[in-house]
Amino acid sequence: QVGLVQSGGGLVQAGGSLRLSCEVLGSIFSRYLMGWYRQAPGKERELVAQMRRGGSTDYADSVKGRFTISRDDAKNAVYLQMNSLKPEDTAVYYCHARDIYSINTRYWGQGTQVTVSS
């Protein structure tokens, strides 16, 4: 059974930084495309960042230059470093994994609240 366990998040002032972590349990980490999504109240869940095994990355335009996704295969973990945070970044952030050999197999972390004050 595969599980995604998140940590991090919290309350920070605008311009500050936070780091989110996600550990993948019960499977081979390299099998998955890892990413981070977020969802603000009343809005659609959106892809924030993702990283493939080869190291290529994709970012939402709204976070380019401020957020960085990374992964550590030895620790079965993926991270999201968030710098220069803005109030618009306030949302619940979700870790996400997609099985690259089974397109319909997806897993979600439990979500963690990030709140950025004005």
C-alpha positions, 0 to 999 in steps of 0.5 A: 500500500502506497502512502504520502505523508506530508510535513511543514506548512504554517503561518508566515508573513509576506516575504517569508519562506516555508519548506514542505516535505513529502515522504512516499511510503510502501513503494519504489520512489523512482516509479513516480512523477512527483508534484505539489498542488494547492487549493484555495477556498472557492478555487480549483486545485492547481498544479504548482510544481512537478519534477520527473526522475531525470530532474526536469521541472515544471512550475506554475507561472505564478510561482516561477522564480520563488518556489523550488521543487526537489527530490531525494531518492535515497529518502523517498522524499520530495520537497517544496521550498517556498520563498518570497511568499505572497498572500495569494499563495495562501492555500492547502498544499497537497503532495501528489504522485503519479505512477509513470507505468500506470497513468491512472494510478495516483496518490495524494498526501493529506494536505497542509495549510499554508497561510501568508499574512499581508 
